Amino acid sequence: MKEKVVNGSESCVQSAKTALIRQIYRVQAMDFASAGEISGKIKNILKQLGVNGEMIRRAAIASYEAEMNLVIHSWGGSLIFVVTPEEIQIITQDTGPGIPDIDLAMQEGYSTASDQARELGFGAGMGLPNIQRCSDRVEISSKEGQGTTLKISFFL
């Protein structure tokens, strides 16, 4: 399994005991009609919690990009949203082709999006770079033919 910590070096797995909120959302591959709904829900939850606007903006961008990656590149998966007193986490787990070269996937403009996704205006190769830019820590683990786990953290 290939793993890469993009920002930071510590594990970002949180105990369920400390979670204030833990939501699990299913994401269907190629479901462009519903794409973005989950990130909208996350943004609204963070507003209701009184999180500062800049943190909400960063988390909303990262969650949208992560959600779109599930829609465009996976065979389906889950987006897990966790809020603890110390951090916000967005974790995606998918079944799918996996990422053969994580370093290459992190480069702006690199994309393996389908023609269908590109015709709809997606797949410009900015998803992972935008997630990295907006987050405090990103961890990616992937195994070709099995799937990818993406852990995004924002420290409160």
LUMVEXTI-351830 format. One record per atom (N, C-alpha, C): residue in one letter; atom name; y, x negated, z negated. Coordinates in pm, 1 decimal, decimal comma, padded with zeros to 6 digits. Layout:
residues N
['a'; 'CA'; [Y; X; Z]]
...
This chain:
residues 156
['m'; 'N'; [-00117,2; -00084,6; 00000,0]]
['m'; 'CA'; [00000,0; 00000,0; 00000,0]]
['m'; 'C'; [00123,4; -00089,0; 00000,0]]
['k'; 'N'; [00217,2; -00058,1; 00086,1]]
['k'; 'CA'; [00342,6; -00131,5; 00091,6]]
['k'; 'C'; [00440,3; -00067,5; -00004,9]]
['e'; 'N'; [00509,4; -00149,6; -00081,9]]
['e'; 'CA'; [00609,2; -00098,9; -00175,5]]
['e'; 'C'; [00735,0; -00181,2; -00161,6]]
['k'; 'N'; [00846,8; -00116,7; -00184,6]]
['k'; 'CA'; [00974,0; -00186,6; -00179,5]]
['k'; 'C'; [01068,9; -00120,7; -00276,8]]
['v'; 'N'; [01130,2; -00202,3; -00361,3]]
['v'; 'CA'; [01237,5; -00153,8; -00446,5]]
['v'; 'C'; [01365,5; -00194,3; -00377,1]]
['v'; 'N'; [01444,9; -00095,7; -00338,9]]
['v'; 'CA'; [01563,8; -00123,9; -00260,4]]
['v'; 'C'; [01683,6; -00153,4; -00349,1]]
['n'; 'N'; [01707,1; -00071,9; -00450,8]]
['n'; 'CA'; [01814,6; -00094,9; -00548,4]]
['n'; 'C'; [01749,3; -00101,6; -00684,9]]
['g'; 'N'; [01770,1; -00208,7; -00759,5]]
['g'; 'CA'; [01713,9; -00216,6; -00893,8]]
['g'; 'C'; [01572,5; -00269,1; -00891,2]]
['s'; 'N'; [01511,0; -00276,1; -01009,3]]
['s'; 'CA'; [01376,4; -00330,8; -01014,7]]
['s'; 'C'; [01285,5; -00261,5; -01114,0]]
['e'; 'N'; [01335,0; -00168,9; -01192,8]]
['e'; 'CA'; [01252,5; -00103,2; -01292,2]]
['e'; 'C'; [01194,0; 00025,0; -01236,1]]
['s'; 'N'; [01082,9; 00065,8; -01294,4]]
['s'; 'CA'; [01021,8; 00192,4; -01255,7]]
['s'; 'C'; [01114,4; 00306,2; -01293,7]]
['c'; 'N'; [01120,9; 00408,9; -01212,0]]
['c'; 'CA'; [01210,3; 00521,3; -01241,3]]
['c'; 'C'; [01131,9; 00647,6; -01275,2]]
['v'; 'N'; [01009,3; 00631,2; -01326,5]]
['v'; 'CA'; [00930,8; 00746,6; -01367,6]]
['v'; 'C'; [00976,6; 00787,4; -01507,0]]
['q'; 'N'; [01008,7; 00914,1; -01524,9]]
['q'; 'CA'; [01055,5; 00965,4; -01653,0]]
['q'; 'C'; [00948,2; 01049,8; -01717,6]]
['s'; 'N'; [00945,0; 01047,2; -01847,7]]
['s'; 'CA'; [00853,2; 01131,4; -01923,6]]
['s'; 'C'; [00895,8; 01276,3; -01912,6]]
['a'; 'N'; [00797,6; 01364,6; -01898,3]]
['a'; 'CA'; [00826,9; 01508,1; -01891,2]]
['a'; 'C'; [00890,3; 01557,0; -02020,7]]
['k'; 'N'; [00869,1; 01486,0; -02130,8]]
['k'; 'CA'; [00924,9; 01526,4; -02260,2]]
['k'; 'C'; [01077,0; 01518,0; -02262,3]]
['t'; 'N'; [01135,5; 01426,0; -02186,1]]
['t'; 'CA'; [01279,6; 01408,2; -02188,7]]
['t'; 'C'; [01351,9; 01487,2; -02079,9]]
['a'; 'N'; [01278,9; 01550,3; -01991,5]]
['a'; 'CA'; [01341,2; 01621,5; -01879,2]]
['a'; 'C'; [01411,1; 01747,8; -01927,1]]
['l'; 'N'; [01536,7; 01762,0; -01888,1]]
['l'; 'CA'; [01610,9; 01885,4; -01911,4]]
['l'; 'C'; [01575,1; 01988,2; -01804,7]]
['i'; 'N'; [01557,5; 01937,5; -01683,0]]
['i'; 'CA'; [01521,6; 02021,5; -01568,5]]
['i'; 'C'; [01416,9; 01946,6; -01488,0]]
['r'; 'N'; [01316,7; 02018,8; -01444,8]]
['r'; 'CA'; [01216,1; 01962,8; -01353,3]]
['r'; 'C'; [01175,0; 02074,0; -01258,1]]
['q'; 'N'; [01215,4; 02058,6; -01132,8]]
['q'; 'CA'; [01184,3; 02156,3; -01028,6]]
['q'; 'C'; [01101,7; 02087,6; -00921,0]]
['i'; 'N'; [01001,4; 02158,5; -00871,0]]
['i'; 'CA'; [00920,0; 02107,1; -00760,9]]
['i'; 'C'; [00935,5; 02202,9; -00643,2]]
['y'; 'N'; [00974,4; 02149,4; -00531,1]]
['y'; 'CA'; [00994,7; 02228,8; -00409,9]]
['y'; 'C'; [00898,1; 02180,5; -00302,0]]
['r'; 'N'; [00834,6; 02273,3; -00233,5]]
['r'; 'CA'; [00749,5; 02239,9; -00119,3]]
['r'; 'C'; [00836,9; 02232,2; 00006,1]]
['v'; 'N'; [00808,0; 02135,6; 00090,0]]
['v'; 'CA'; [00881,8; 02117,2; 00214,9]]
['v'; 'C'; [00780,6; 02113,5; 00328,6]]
['q'; 'N'; [00803,0; 02198,1; 00427,8]]
['q'; 'CA'; [00714,4; 02205,2; 00543,7]]
['q'; 'C'; [00764,9; 02113,2; 00655,0]]
['a'; 'N'; [00673,0; 02045,2; 00717,0]]
['a'; 'CA'; [00708,2; 01961,2; 00830,9]]
['a'; 'C'; [00767,5; 02046,2; 00942,5]]
['m'; 'N'; [00869,4; 01994,5; 01006,8]]
['m'; 'CA'; [00933,6; 02054,4; 01124,1]]
['m'; 'C'; [00995,8; 02192,2; 01097,3]]
['d'; 'N'; [01020,3; 02226,7; 00972,2]]
['d'; 'CA'; [01083,4; 02355,2; 00938,0]]
['d'; 'C'; [01234,7; 02335,6; 00935,0]]
['f'; 'N'; [01293,6; 02324,1; 01052,8]]
['f'; 'CA'; [01436,6; 02299,4; 01063,4]]
['f'; 'C'; [01519,8; 02419,4; 01018,5]]
['a'; 'N'; [01463,7; 02539,5; 01025,0]]
['a'; 'CA'; [01536,5; 02660,1; 00984,0]]
['a'; 'C'; [01567,6; 02658,7; 00834,2]]
['s'; 'N'; [01479,5; 02601,4; 00753,6]]
['s'; 'CA'; [01499,9; 02597,6; 00607,9]]
['s'; 'C'; [01556,2; 02464,7; 00559,7]]
['a'; 'N'; [01565,8; 02369,0; 00648,2]]
['a'; 'CA'; [01610,1; 02234,9; 00610,1]]
['a'; 'C'; [01750,1; 02238,7; 00548,6]]
['g'; 'N'; [01764,5; 02175,2; 00434,7]]
['g'; 'CA'; [01892,3; 02169,1; 00364,8]]
['g'; 'C'; [01904,1; 02268,1; 00250,5]]
['e'; 'N'; [01815,1; 02366,1; 00244,4]]
['e'; 'CA'; [01822,9; 02465,9; 00136,3]]
['e'; 'C'; [01798,6; 02403,5; -00000,8]]
['i'; 'N'; [01702,9; 02315,1; -00010,0]]
['i'; 'CA'; [01670,4; 02253,6; -00138,7]]
['i'; 'C'; [01786,6; 02169,3; -00188,8]]
['s'; 'N'; [01844,8; 02090,1; -00101,5]]
['s'; 'CA'; [01957,3; 02007,3; -00144,6]]
['s'; 'C'; [02075,7; 02093,8; -00187,4]]
['g'; 'N'; [02092,6; 02210,1; -00125,9]]
['g'; 'CA'; [02195,8; 02304,6; -00169,7]]
['g'; 'C'; [02168,1; 02357,2; -00309,5]]
['k'; 'N'; [02041,1; 02385,7; -00338,9]]
['k'; 'CA'; [02003,5; 02430,8; -00473,3]]
['k'; 'C'; [02030,0; 02321,7; -00576,2]]
['i'; 'N'; [01996,3; 02198,2; -00541,9]]
['i'; 'CA'; [02019,3; 02085,2; -00632,6]]
['i'; 'C'; [02168,0; 02070,2; -00661,9]]
['k'; 'N'; [02248,8; 02079,1; -00558,8]]
['k'; 'CA'; [02394,6; 02068,9; -00576,0]]
['k'; 'C'; [02444,5; 02177,0; -00671,2]]
['n'; 'N'; [02398,1; 02300,4; -00655,4]]
['n'; 'CA'; [02442,0; 02410,3; -00742,6]]
['n'; 'C'; [02396,3; 02389,9; -00886,8]]
['i'; 'N'; [02274,7; 02342,4; -00905,9]]
['i'; 'CA'; [02225,4; 02316,1; -01041,9]]
['i'; 'C'; [02311,4; 02209,6; -01109,1]]
['l'; 'N'; [02342,3; 02103,6; -01037,2]]
['l'; 'CA'; [02424,2; 01996,8; -01094,6]]
['l'; 'C'; [02565,1; 02046,7; -01129,2]]
['k'; 'N'; [02620,7; 02134,3; -01047,1]]
['k'; 'CA'; [02750,9; 02194,5; -01078,3]]
['k'; 'C'; [02742,2; 02275,3; -01206,6]]
['q'; 'N'; [02636,5; 02355,7; -01219,6]]
['q'; 'CA'; [02618,3; 02438,2; -01339,8]]
['q'; 'C'; [02601,8; 02352,6; -01464,8]]
['l'; 'N'; [02543,8; 02233,4; -01450,4]]
['l'; 'CA'; [02526,5; 02143,4; -01563,5]]
['l'; 'C'; [02654,7; 02068,6; -01598,9]]
['g'; 'N'; [02756,0; 02079,0; -01513,5]]
['g'; 'CA'; [02883,0; 02012,3; -01540,9]]
['g'; 'C'; [02884,1; 01864,8; -01506,0]]
['v'; 'N'; [02795,4; 01823,8; -01417,5]]
['v'; 'CA'; [02792,4; 01685,2; -01372,3]]
['v'; 'C'; [02919,8; 01658,8; -01292,1]]
['n'; 'N'; [02973,5; 01537,1; -01303,0]]
['n'; 'CA'; [03100,4; 01507,7; -01234,6]]
['n'; 'C'; [03083,8; 01515,4; -01082,8]]
['g'; 'N'; [03193,2; 01547,0; -01017,6]]
['g'; 'CA'; [03193,8; 01574,3; -00873,3]]
['g'; 'C'; [03143,1; 01461,0; -00787,1]]
['e'; 'N'; [03176,8; 01338,2; -00820,6]]
['e'; 'CA'; [03132,4; 01223,5; -00741,3]]
['e'; 'C'; [02980,6; 01207,4; -00750,4]]
['m'; 'N'; [02925,5; 01227,3; -00869,6]]
['m'; 'CA'; [02780,0; 01218,0; -00886,2]]
['m'; 'C'; [02711,1; 01331,1; -00809,1]]
['i'; 'N'; [02768,8; 01450,0; -00812,5]]
['i'; 'CA'; [02712,7; 01562,8; -00737,5]]
['i'; 'C'; [02712,9; 01531,5; -00587,9]]
['r'; 'N'; [02822,0; 01477,3; -00538,6]]
['r'; 'CA'; [02832,5; 01443,5; -00396,7]]
['r'; 'C'; [02724,3; 01343,1; -00357,8]]
['r'; 'N'; [02708,8; 01237,5; -00435,3]]
['r'; 'CA'; [02608,5; 01135,3; -00406,5]]
['r'; 'C'; [02467,1; 01192,5; -00409,7]]
['a'; 'N'; [02437,5; 01271,9; -00512,3]]
['a'; 'CA'; [02303,5; 01330,5; -00524,8]]
['a'; 'C'; [02276,5; 01431,0; -00413,5]]
['a'; 'N'; [02378,5; 01506,6; -00374,9]]
['a'; 'CA'; [02361,5; 01605,2; -00267,7]]
['a'; 'C'; [02331,9; 01536,3; -00134,1]]
['i'; 'N'; [02401,7; 01428,3; -00105,1]]
['i'; 'CA'; [02376,7; 01354,2; 00018,8]]
['i'; 'C'; [02235,3; 01297,0; 00018,3]]
['a'; 'N'; [02198,2; 01231,7; -00090,5]]
['a'; 'CA'; [02065,6; 01169,4; -00098,1]]
['a'; 'C'; [01954,5; 01273,5; -00091,9]]
['s'; 'N'; [01972,3; 01385,8; -00161,6]]
['s'; 'CA'; [01867,9; 01488,5; -00158,6]]
['s'; 'C'; [01855,8; 01550,1; -00019,9]]
['y'; 'N'; [01967,9; 01569,4; 00049,1]]
['y'; 'CA'; [01963,7; 01621,8; 00185,4]]
['y'; 'C'; [01888,7; 01525,1; 00278,2]]
['e'; 'N'; [01923,9; 01398,0; 00269,9]]
['e'; 'CA'; [01858,1; 01298,9; 00355,5]]
['e'; 'C'; [01708,5; 01290,4; 00325,3]]
['a'; 'N'; [01671,9; 01295,1; 00197,4]]
['a'; 'CA'; [01530,7; 01290,0; 00159,2]]
['a'; 'C'; [01456,6; 01414,1; 00207,8]]
['e'; 'N'; [01520,4; 01529,1; 00193,4]]
['e'; 'CA'; [01460,8; 01654,2; 00241,3]]
['e'; 'C'; [01440,6; 01649,8; 00393,0]]
['m'; 'N'; [01541,3; 01602,3; 00464,4]]
['m'; 'CA'; [01529,4; 01593,0; 00610,1]]
['m'; 'C'; [01420,2; 01494,7; 00651,4]]
['n'; 'N'; [01404,1; 01385,8; 00576,2]]
['n'; 'CA'; [01296,2; 01292,5; 00607,6]]
['n'; 'C'; [01160,3; 01360,2; 00595,8]]
['l'; 'N'; [01144,4; 01447,2; 00495,2]]
['l'; 'CA'; [01018,8; 01522,1; 00483,4]]
['l'; 'C'; [00999,4; 01614,0; 00603,4]]
['v'; 'N'; [01104,4; 01682,0; 00644,0]]
['v'; 'CA'; [01095,9; 01776,0; 00756,6]]
['v'; 'C'; [01066,2; 01701,7; 00886,5]]
['i'; 'N'; [01135,4; 01592,7; 00910,4]]
['i'; 'CA'; [01127,6; 01522,5; 01038,7]]
['i'; 'C'; [01005,6; 01431,6; 01049,6]]
['h'; 'N'; [00975,8; 01358,1; 00944,5]]
['h'; 'CA'; [00879,6; 01248,2; 00956,7]]
['h'; 'C'; [00743,7; 01271,5; 00892,1]]
['s'; 'N'; [00730,9; 01369,6; 00803,9]]
['s'; 'CA'; [00604,7; 01385,0; 00731,7]]
['s'; 'C'; [00519,8; 01496,7; 00792,4]]
['w'; 'N'; [00404,2; 01514,7; 00732,7]]
['w'; 'CA'; [00317,4; 01627,0; 00766,7]]
['w'; 'C'; [00329,9; 01734,8; 00659,9]]
['g'; 'N'; [00435,6; 01725,7; 00580,5]]
['g'; 'CA'; [00461,9; 01817,8; 00470,6]]
['g'; 'C'; [00456,9; 01744,7; 00338,5]]
['g'; 'N'; [00524,6; 01800,9; 00238,9]]
['g'; 'CA'; [00525,6; 01734,1; 00110,1]]
['g'; 'C'; [00605,4; 01809,5; 00006,4]]
['s'; 'N'; [00643,5; 01738,1; -00097,5]]
['s'; 'CA'; [00716,5; 01795,9; -00209,7]]
['s'; 'C'; [00840,9; 01714,8; -00239,4]]
['l'; 'N'; [00942,8; 01785,3; -00285,4]]
['l'; 'CA'; [01062,6; 01722,4; -00338,4]]
['l'; 'C'; [01068,9; 01763,7; -00484,7]]
['i'; 'N'; [01072,2; 01665,8; -00572,6]]
['i'; 'CA'; [01076,4; 01689,9; -00716,8]]
['i'; 'C'; [01214,0; 01648,8; -00766,2]]
['f'; 'N'; [01278,0; 01739,9; -00837,8]]
['f'; 'CA'; [01413,3; 01719,2; -00889,8]]
['f'; 'C'; [01404,0; 01716,4; -01041,3]]
['v'; 'N'; [01448,0; 01605,5; -01101,1]]
['v'; 'CA'; [01439,5; 01588,6; -01245,7]]
['v'; 'C'; [01575,6; 01546,6; -01298,9]]
['v'; 'N'; [01618,1; 01612,5; -01406,9]]
['v'; 'CA'; [01740,3; 01572,6; -01476,4]]
['v'; 'C'; [01703,1; 01543,3; -01620,9]]
['t'; 'N'; [01738,2; 01423,7; -01667,1]]
['t'; 'CA'; [01721,5; 01385,6; -01806,7]]
['t'; 'C'; [01860,6; 01355,2; -01861,3]]
['p'; 'N'; [01873,1; 01331,8; -01990,1]]
['p'; 'CA'; [02005,6; 01294,4; -02041,7]]
['p'; 'C'; [02059,2; 01164,1; -01982,8]]
['e'; 'N'; [01969,9; 01079,6; -01930,4]]
['e'; 'CA'; [02010,8; 00948,7; -01879,0]]
['e'; 'C'; [02025,2; 00940,4; -01728,1]]
['e'; 'N'; [01952,2; 01025,1; -01655,7]]
['e'; 'CA'; [01955,4; 01010,4; -01510,2]]
['e'; 'C'; [01913,9; 01137,1; -01436,4]]
['i'; 'N'; [01947,4; 01135,6; -01308,5]]
['i'; 'CA'; [01902,7; 01236,6; -01212,8]]
['i'; 'C'; [01803,0; 01165,8; -01123,0]]
['q'; 'N'; [01688,6; 01228,6; -01099,0]]
['q'; 'CA'; [01589,3; 01172,2; -01007,8]]
['q'; 'C'; [01557,8; 01272,6; -00897,5]]
['i'; 'N'; [01540,7; 01220,8; -00779,4]]
['i'; 'CA'; [01490,6; 01297,6; -00666,0]]
['i'; 'C'; [01371,0; 01219,0; -00614,6]]
['i'; 'N'; [01255,5; 01281,9; -00617,0]]
['i'; 'CA'; [01131,8; 01215,2; -00578,7]]
['i'; 'C'; [01069,2; 01295,8; -00465,5]]
['t'; 'N'; [01037,9; 01229,3; -00357,0]]
['t'; 'CA'; [00963,8; 01297,4; -00250,5]]
['t'; 'C'; [00826,8; 01232,8; -00239,2]]
['q'; 'N'; [00728,5; 01318,3; -00218,4]]
['q'; 'CA'; [00591,5; 01274,3; -00196,3]]
['q'; 'C'; [00540,5; 01351,5; -00076,1]]
['d'; 'N'; [00487,9; 01278,7; 00020,7]]
['d'; 'CA'; [00440,4; 01349,2; 00139,8]]
['d'; 'C'; [00305,0; 01299,3; 00184,2]]
['t'; 'N'; [00243,2; 01383,1; 00264,6]]
['t'; 'CA'; [00131,2; 01337,2; 00344,1]]
['t'; 'C'; [00194,2; 01305,4; 00478,6]]
['g'; 'N'; [00140,8; 01211,9; 00545,9]]
['g'; 'CA'; [00202,9; 01181,9; 00673,4]]
['g'; 'C'; [00162,2; 01047,4; 00726,4]]
['p'; 'N'; [00233,2; 01008,1; 00826,3]]
['p'; 'CA'; [00195,7; 00884,5; 00892,4]]
['p'; 'C'; [00226,2; 00760,2; 00809,0]]
['g'; 'N'; [00310,7; 00772,4; 00706,9]]
['g'; 'CA'; [00351,6; 00655,6; 00630,5]]
['g'; 'C'; [00455,6; 00574,9; 00705,9]]
['i'; 'N'; [00505,4; 00472,8; 00641,2]]
['i'; 'CA'; [00607,4; 00385,3; 00700,1]]
['i'; 'C'; [00544,9; 00248,1; 00719,2]]
['p'; 'N'; [00523,3; 00206,9; 00844,2]]
['p'; 'CA'; [00457,9; 00077,5; 00868,0]]
['p'; 'C'; [00542,2; -00042,6; 00825,8]]
['d'; 'N'; [00675,4; -00033,1; 00838,8]]
['d'; 'CA'; [00763,9; -00145,5; 00807,3]]
['d'; 'C'; [00885,5; -00090,4; 00732,5]]
['i'; 'N'; [00880,9; -00097,5; 00600,2]]
['i'; 'CA'; [00988,4; -00040,0; 00518,0]]
['i'; 'C'; [01120,6; -00110,8; 00544,0]]
['d'; 'N'; [01119,3; -00243,0; 00558,5]]
['d'; 'CA'; [01243,5; -00315,4; 00586,2]]
['d'; 'C'; [01308,5; -00266,2; 00714,9]]
['l'; 'N'; [01229,4; -00245,1; 00817,6]]
['l'; 'CA'; [01281,4; -00194,4; 00944,5]]
['l'; 'C'; [01335,1; -00051,9; 00927,5]]
['a'; 'N'; [01262,7; 00031,3; 00852,6]]
['a'; 'CA'; [01305,8; 00169,6; 00830,6]]
['a'; 'C'; [01437,4; 00177,0; 00754,0]]
['m'; 'N'; [01468,8; 00074,6; 00676,9]]
['m'; 'CA'; [01593,6; 00072,5; 00599,6]]
['m'; 'C'; [01714,2; 00030,9; 00684,4]]
['q'; 'N'; [01691,9; -00011,8; 00806,3]]
['q'; 'CA'; [01802,4; -00054,5; 00892,6]]
['q'; 'C'; [01870,8; 00065,7; 00956,7]]
['e'; 'N'; [02003,0; 00066,1; 00952,3]]
['e'; 'CA'; [02079,9; 00173,5; 01015,0]]
['e'; 'C'; [02046,7; 00182,1; 01162,8]]
['g'; 'N'; [02020,9; 00304,1; 01208,1]]
['g'; 'CA'; [01995,2; 00327,7; 01349,3]]
['g'; 'C'; [01849,2; 00323,5; 01388,5]]
['y'; 'N'; [01761,6; 00270,8; 01302,5]]
['y'; 'CA'; [01619,6; 00269,5; 01334,5]]
['y'; 'C'; [01561,1; 00406,5; 01304,0]]
['s'; 'N'; [01489,3; 00463,2; 01399,2]]
['s'; 'CA'; [01433,3; 00595,9; 01379,5]]
['s'; 'C'; [01302,7; 00612,0; 01455,2]]
['t'; 'N'; [01213,5; 00687,8; 01394,9]]
['t'; 'CA'; [01088,1; 00726,3; 01461,2]]
['t'; 'C'; [01084,7; 00877,7; 01482,1]]
['a'; 'N'; [01201,7; 00940,6; 01479,0]]
['a'; 'CA'; [01210,2; 01086,4; 01493,7]]
['a'; 'C'; [01157,6; 01131,5; 01629,8]]
['s'; 'N'; [01102,0; 01250,9; 01629,7]]
['s'; 'CA'; [01049,4; 01309,5; 01753,4]]
['s'; 'C'; [01163,6; 01351,2; 01845,6]]
['d'; 'N'; [01130,2; 01374,5; 01970,9]]
['d'; 'CA'; [01229,2; 01424,4; 02066,8]]
['d'; 'C'; [01285,6; 01559,2; 02020,5]]
['q'; 'N'; [01199,9; 01643,5; 01962,9]]
['q'; 'CA'; [01246,3; 01774,0; 01913,4]]
['q'; 'C'; [01353,8; 01756,5; 01806,5]]
['a'; 'N'; [01331,6; 01667,4; 01711,0]]
['a'; 'CA'; [01430,2; 01643,0; 01605,4]]
['a'; 'C'; [01560,2; 01589,8; 01664,5]]
['r'; 'N'; [01550,5; 01499,5; 01759,8]]
['r'; 'CA'; [01670,1; 01441,4; 01821,3]]
['r'; 'C'; [01747,5; 01546,1; 01901,5]]
['e'; 'N'; [01676,0; 01634,8; 01969,9]]
['e'; 'CA'; [01742,9; 01741,1; 02045,9]]
['e'; 'C'; [01820,7; 01834,4; 01954,5]]
['l'; 'N'; [01776,6; 01846,4; 01830,1]]
['l'; 'CA'; [01845,4; 01931,1; 01732,4]]
['l'; 'C'; [01956,6; 01855,5; 01658,9]]
['g'; 'N'; [01976,0; 01729,0; 01693,1]]
['g'; 'CA'; [02083,6; 01650,7; 01633,2]]
['g'; 'C'; [02043,6; 01570,1; 01511,3]]
['f'; 'N'; [01913,6; 01558,8; 01485,9]]
['f'; 'CA'; [01864,7; 01482,1; 01371,7]]
['f'; 'C'; [01799,7; 01353,9; 01421,9]]
['g'; 'N'; [01763,5; 01266,9; 01325,4]]
['g'; 'CA'; [01687,3; 01148,3; 01361,4]]
['g'; 'C'; [01770,1; 01032,5; 01411,5]]
['a'; 'N'; [01891,8; 01016,8; 01360,3]]
['a'; 'CA'; [01978,8; 00907,6; 01404,1]]
['a'; 'C'; [01949,2; 00776,5; 01332,4]]
['g'; 'N'; [01854,9; 00778,5; 01238,7]]
['g'; 'CA'; [01820,2; 00655,6; 01168,2]]
['g'; 'C'; [01915,0; 00621,1; 01055,8]]
['m'; 'N'; [01978,9; 00719,9; 00997,2]]
['m'; 'CA'; [02072,6; 00694,7; 00887,2]]
['m'; 'C'; [02022,4; 00747,1; 00752,9]]
['g'; 'N'; [01907,8; 00814,0; 00750,5]]
['g'; 'CA'; [01858,4; 00877,5; 00627,9]]
['g'; 'C'; [01837,6; 00780,1; 00513,6]]
['l'; 'N'; [01746,9; 00683,9; 00530,7]]
['l'; 'CA'; [01720,1; 00588,5; 00422,6]]
['l'; 'C'; [01841,5; 00501,3; 00390,3]]
['p'; 'N'; [01916,2; 00451,6; 00490,6]]
['p'; 'CA'; [02036,8; 00376,5; 00456,0]]
['p'; 'C'; [02138,6; 00459,9; 00376,6]]
['n'; 'N'; [02155,3; 00588,2; 00410,5]]
['n'; 'CA'; [02247,0; 00673,7; 00333,9]]
['n'; 'C'; [02196,5; 00694,9; 00191,9]]
['i'; 'N'; [02066,4; 00712,9; 00176,3]]
['i'; 'CA'; [02009,1; 00728,3; 00042,6]]
['i'; 'C'; [02036,3; 00602,6; -00039,4]]
['q'; 'N'; [02013,6; 00487,7; 00019,9]]
['q'; 'CA'; [02038,0; 00361,6; -00050,1]]
['q'; 'C'; [02184,8; 00348,5; -00090,1]]
['r'; 'N'; [02273,9; 00383,9; -00000,7]]
['r'; 'CA'; [02417,7; 00371,5; -00024,2]]
['r'; 'C'; [02464,2; 00463,5; -00137,7]]
['c'; 'N'; [02405,5; 00580,7; -00147,6]]
['c'; 'CA'; [02451,1; 00680,8; -00244,6]]
['c'; 'C'; [02387,4; 00666,6; -00382,6]]
['s'; 'N'; [02273,2; 00602,9; -00392,1]]
['s'; 'CA'; [02196,1; 00603,4; -00516,6]]
['s'; 'C'; [02219,8; 00477,2; -00599,6]]
['d'; 'N'; [02173,5; 00484,1; -00724,6]]
['d'; 'CA'; [02175,1; 00366,4; -00810,9]]
['d'; 'C'; [02046,7; 00285,6; -00797,2]]
['r'; 'N'; [01938,0; 00352,3; -00763,8]]
['r'; 'CA'; [01810,9; 00282,5; -00744,3]]
['r'; 'C'; [01724,4; 00363,1; -00647,3]]
['v'; 'N'; [01653,9; 00291,0; -00559,2]]
['v'; 'CA'; [01560,8; 00352,5; -00464,4]]
['v'; 'C'; [01431,4; 00272,2; -00467,9]]
['e'; 'N'; [01320,2; 00344,0; -00477,5]]
['e'; 'CA'; [01188,7; 00281,6; -00468,1]]
['e'; 'C'; [01110,5; 00355,6; -00360,3]]
['i'; 'N'; [01047,4; 00280,4; -00272,7]]
['i'; 'CA'; [00967,9; 00339,0; -00165,6]]
['i'; 'C'; [00829,5; 00276,3; -00169,7]]
['s'; 'N'; [00727,9; 00360,1; -00168,4]]
['s'; 'CA'; [00591,5; 00310,8; -00150,3]]
['s'; 'C'; [00528,2; 00394,0; -00040,1]]
['s'; 'N'; [00453,8; 00327,3; 00046,7]]
['s'; 'CA'; [00399,2; 00396,5; 00161,8]]
['s'; 'C'; [00268,0; 00332,7; 00203,0]]
['k'; 'N'; [00177,6; 00417,1; 00249,5]]
['k'; 'CA'; [00051,9; 00368,8; 00304,3]]
['k'; 'C'; [00031,2; 00437,2; 00438,0]]
['e'; 'N'; [00015,7; 00358,2; 00541,2]]
['e'; 'CA'; [-00001,4; 00413,5; 00675,3]]
['e'; 'C'; [-00118,4; 00510,2; 00679,2]]
['g'; 'N'; [-00094,7; 00625,4; 00741,3]]
['g'; 'CA'; [-00196,2; 00727,8; 00755,8]]
['g'; 'C'; [-00213,2; 00817,2; 00634,4]]
['q'; 'N'; [-00145,1; 00785,5; 00524,5]]
['q'; 'CA'; [-00161,2; 00865,1; 00402,4]]
['q'; 'C'; [-00031,4; 00927,1; 00353,4]]
['g'; 'N'; [00077,9; 00854,0; 00359,0]]
['g'; 'CA'; [00203,6; 00913,4; 00316,1]]
['g'; 'C'; [00296,2; 00817,1; 00246,3]]
['t'; 'N'; [00404,5; 00874,4; 00196,8]]
['t'; 'CA'; [00513,3; 00796,9; 00137,7]]
['t'; 'C'; [00562,0; 00865,2; 00011,3]]
['t'; 'N'; [00598,0; 00783,8; -00087,1]]
['t'; 'CA'; [00666,9; 00831,6; -00206,7]]
['t'; 'C'; [00801,3; 00761,6; -00212,5]]
['l'; 'N'; [00904,8; 00840,1; -00230,7]]
['l'; 'CA'; [01041,5; 00791,0; -00238,4]]
['l'; 'C'; [01098,8; 00835,5; -00372,6]]
['k'; 'N'; [01145,6; 00742,0; -00453,5]]
['k'; 'CA'; [01205,0; 00773,5; -00583,8]]
['k'; 'C'; [01350,1; 00728,8; -00582,1]]
['i'; 'N'; [01440,0; 00825,0; -00602,2]]
['i'; 'CA'; [01583,6; 00800,3; -00597,7]]
['i'; 'C'; [01639,7; 00829,7; -00736,1]]
['s'; 'N'; [01718,0; 00737,8; -00791,3]]
['s'; 'CA'; [01774,9; 00757,7; -00924,4]]
['s'; 'C'; [01927,0; 00743,4; -00922,3]]
['f'; 'N'; [01988,1; 00825,4; -01007,0]]
['f'; 'CA'; [02133,1; 00821,4; -01031,9]]
['f'; 'C'; [02149,9; 00817,0; -01183,1]]
['f'; 'N'; [02216,4; 00715,2; -01233,0]]
['f'; 'CA'; [02231,0; 00699,1; -01377,7]]
['f'; 'C'; [02353,4; 00773,9; -01427,6]]
['l'; 'N'; [02333,1; 00852,6; -01530,2]]
['l'; 'CA'; [02442,0; 00932,2; -01588,7]]
['l'; 'C'; [02514,7; 00854,0; -01696,1]]
